[in-house]
Amino acid sequence: MKRPYRLFDVTLLHSARLSPSLCRFTFGGADVVNMRTCAPDQRIKVFFPDAAGKPPSLSPDTWLADYQAMRSADRPPRRTYTIRGLRSSDCEVDIDFVLHGSTGPASRWALSAVPGDKLQIVAPDATYAGDPGGYEWRPPAQLDRLLLLADETALPAVAGILEDLACTARPPTTLVHLEVPTVGDCLALPTWPSLRLHWAVREGSPCAVGDFLIDAARTAEAIPSVRTSSAGASLADVDVDRTILWETQAPPQDGGFYAWVAAEAGAVKNIRRLLLEERGLPRSATNLMGYWRLGQVRD
Ligand SMILES: Cc1cc2nc3c(=O)[nH]c(=O)nc-3n(C[C@H](O)[C@H](O)[C@H](O)COP(=O)(O)OP(=O)(O)OC[C@H]3O[C@@H](n4cnc5c(N)ncnc54)[C@H](O)[C@@H]3O)c2cc1C
């Protein structure tokens, strides 16, 4: 039976520094011709070299069972990333990495990567006929107003979302708040007359990770006044140190408004309360995703 995902052997072809904190890595591999991406936030799993520097070497045929059978100490480190660009006919895939130091296997690899490095990626299989999932950007067919809140780890997805929308006949009225480490990380992004884009830079400010996004959720005047009956209703707590904050919705039927929020999980927890509880945004149109957790390792 066909599986929606498969394991791809890839080799680093080249890299390009996009900004002080972001680097684009372009990988190649004969099998990438069979890789598929369904949305600008298509997530994939990347396997990295182990602590001794040994590249991952799972078998493309039996990787899942083999991985599950391994002792956790023997498993190759695995992290979640976004397909930033896929040129399957050229057998090339781009992934933008945040360079946040050498504290984790992914960022450590990114800091010292050289062409020829071998990694493995689990990604959708183009030969699978159904919807493989692994993406949350599912706006309504009739999208009028859009809110995007993201930090640097979700900047690759946001850039792809804006690129897609910029090509549509009538892009929605859009409010974007992006928080990044340094002023050099404010990349050029597509724009249109009804788009308002705000960058916030942490460097040189006393603010903690996510504070600017929390503030935007609290104060942004352009958040639509679509208060629902859930406004003011209290939300169940989410313990972001024990679980992954991931509250995503099917495409809203009623159209109109859509919100896509991805950032550090503690920040998203606060944003969730502000947007749903205080500002009464419709839960059915609000995707809230903790992309990483400060101080924790998330595999
Ligand atoms: C759906 C999804 C898509 C994602 N797409 C991307 C992407 O395209 N590009 C990208 O760079 N990241 C992306 N991420 C985030 C990425 O998975 C995490 O940042 C991951 O923790 C990085 O692994 P690591 O090995 O570098 O650090 P880990 O071993 O996971 O963590 C080590 C330490 O580093 C800290 N840390 C982790 N990430 C960061 C960070 N960004 N800044 C500062 N400290 C950090 C942790 O809190 C921990 O203390 C995505 C996450 C999800 C869930």
The ligand as an SDF file (V2000), in Angstrom:
LIG
                    3D

 53 58  0  0  0  0  0  0  0  0999 V2000
    5.7850   22.8390   11.5140 C   0  0  0  0  0  0  0  0  0  0  0  0
    7.1500   23.4310   11.8550 C   0  0  0  0  0  0  0  0  0  0  0  0
    7.9030   24.0170   10.8600 C   0  0  0  0  0  0  0  0  0  0  0  0
    9.1580   24.5780   11.1560 C   0  0  0  0  0  0  0  0  0  0  0  0
    9.8790   25.1570   10.1510 N   0  0  0  0  0  0  0  0  0  0  0  0
   11.0970   25.6860   10.4300 C   0  0  0  0  0  0  0  0  0  0  0  0
   11.9050   26.2590    9.3770 C   0  0  0  0  0  0  0  0  0  0  0  0
   11.5320   26.2280    8.1860 O   0  0  0  0  0  0  0  0  0  0  0  0
   13.0940   26.8180    9.7160 N   0  0  0  0  0  0  0  0  0  0  0  0
   13.5480   26.8150   11.0350 C   0  0  0  0  0  0  0  0  0  0  0  0
   14.6450   27.3210   11.3030 O   0  0  0  0  0  0  0  0  0  0  0  0
   12.8150   26.2680   12.0330 N   0  0  0  0  0  0  0  0  0  0  0  0
   11.6260   25.6930   11.7650 C   0  0  0  0  0  0  0  0  0  0  0  0
   10.8970   25.1120   12.7610 N   0  0  0  0  0  0  0  0  0  0  0  0
   11.4240   25.1850   14.1400 C   0  0  0  0  0  0  0  0  0  0  0  0
   12.4680   24.1050   14.4260 C   0  0  0  0  0  0  0  0  0  0  0  0
   11.8810   22.8280   14.3140 O   0  0  0  0  0  0  0  0  0  0  0  0
   12.9910   24.3020   15.8670 C   0  0  0  0  0  0  0  0  0  0  0  0
   13.5660   25.5730   16.0190 O   0  0  0  0  0  0  0  0  0  0  0  0
   13.9550   23.2040   16.2940 C   0  0  0  0  0  0  0  0  0  0  0  0
   13.9330   23.1720   17.6970 O   0  0  0  0  0  0  0  0  0  0  0  0
   15.3780   23.4190   15.8400 C   0  0  0  0  0  0  0  0  0  0  0  0
   16.1510   22.3050   16.2680 O   0  0  0  0  0  0  0  0  0  0  0  0
   17.6160   22.4260   16.8900 P   0  0  0  0  0  0  0  0  0  0  0  0
   18.2010   21.0760   16.7920 O   0  0  0  0  0  0  0  0  0  0  0  0
   18.3180   23.5770   16.2570 O   0  0  0  0  0  0  0  0  0  0  0  0
   17.3580   22.8050   18.4050 O   0  0  0  0  0  0  0  0  0  0  0  0
   16.7780   21.8430   19.5670 P   0  0  0  0  0  0  0  0  0  0  0  0
   17.6660   20.6950   19.8410 O   0  0  0  0  0  0  0  0  0  0  0  0
   15.3640   21.5020   19.2210 O   0  0  0  0  0  0  0  0  0  0  0  0
   16.7780   22.8200   20.8110 O   0  0  0  0  0  0  0  0  0  0  0  0
   18.0020   23.1360   21.4930 C   0  0  0  0  0  0  0  0  0  0  0  0
   17.8090   24.4610   22.2210 C   0  0  0  0  0  0  0  0  0  0  0  0
   17.6750   25.4860   21.2360 O   0  0  0  0  0  0  0  0  0  0  0  0
   16.4710   26.2310   21.4890 C   0  0  0  0  0  0  0  0  0  0  0  0
   15.9220   26.6240   20.1850 N   0  0  0  0  0  0  0  0  0  0  0  0
   15.2950   25.8390   19.2530 C   0  0  0  0  0  0  0  0  0  0  0  0
   14.9310   26.5710   18.1790 N   0  0  0  0  0  0  0  0  0  0  0  0
   15.3310   27.8420   18.4490 C   0  0  0  0  0  0  0  0  0  0  0  0
   15.2440   29.0690   17.7370 C   0  0  0  0  0  0  0  0  0  0  0  0
   14.6900   29.1420   16.5120 N   0  0  0  0  0  0  0  0  0  0  0  0
   15.7570   30.1880   18.3060 N   0  0  0  0  0  0  0  0  0  0  0  0
   16.3450   30.1440   19.5270 C   0  0  0  0  0  0  0  0  0  0  0  0
   16.4580   29.0150   20.2580 N   0  0  0  0  0  0  0  0  0  0  0  0
   15.9610   27.8820   19.7270 C   0  0  0  0  0  0  0  0  0  0  0  0
   15.5760   25.2730   22.2590 C   0  0  0  0  0  0  0  0  0  0  0  0
   14.6730   25.9980   23.0360 O   0  0  0  0  0  0  0  0  0  0  0  0
   16.5650   24.4940   23.0890 C   0  0  0  0  0  0  0  0  0  0  0  0
   16.8780   25.2050   24.2640 O   0  0  0  0  0  0  0  0  0  0  0  0
    9.6530   24.5410   12.4910 C   0  0  0  0  0  0  0  0  0  0  0  0
    8.9030   23.9030   13.4920 C   0  0  0  0  0  0  0  0  0  0  0  0
    7.6660   23.3630   13.1760 C   0  0  0  0  0  0  0  0  0  0  0  0
    6.8590   22.6870   14.2750 C   0  0  0  0  0  0  0  0  0  0  0  0
  1  2  1  0
  2  3  1  0
  2 52  2  0
  3  4  2  0
  4  5  1  0
  4 50  1  0
  5  6  2  0
  6  7  1  0
  6 13  1  0
  7  8  2  0
  7  9  1  0
  9 10  1  0
 10 11  2  0
 10 12  1  0
 12 13  2  0
 13 14  1  0
 14 15  1  0
 14 50  1  0
 15 16  1  0
 16 17  1  0
 16 18  1  0
 18 19  1  0
 18 20  1  0
 20 21  1  0
 20 22  1  0
 22 23  1  0
 23 24  1  0
 24 25  2  0
 24 26  1  0
 24 27  1  0
 27 28  1  0
 28 29  2  0
 28 30  1  0
 28 31  1  0
 31 32  1  0
 32 33  1  0
 33 34  1  0
 33 48  1  0
 34 35  1  0
 35 36  1  0
 35 46  1  0
 36 37  1  0
 36 45  1  0
 37 38  2  0
 38 39  1  0
 39 40  1  0
 39 45  2  0
 40 41  1  0
 40 42  2  0
 42 43  1  0
 43 44  2  0
 44 45  1  0
 46 47  1  0
 46 48  1  0
 48 49  1  0
 50 51  2  0
 51 52  1  0
 52 53  1  0
M  END
$$$$
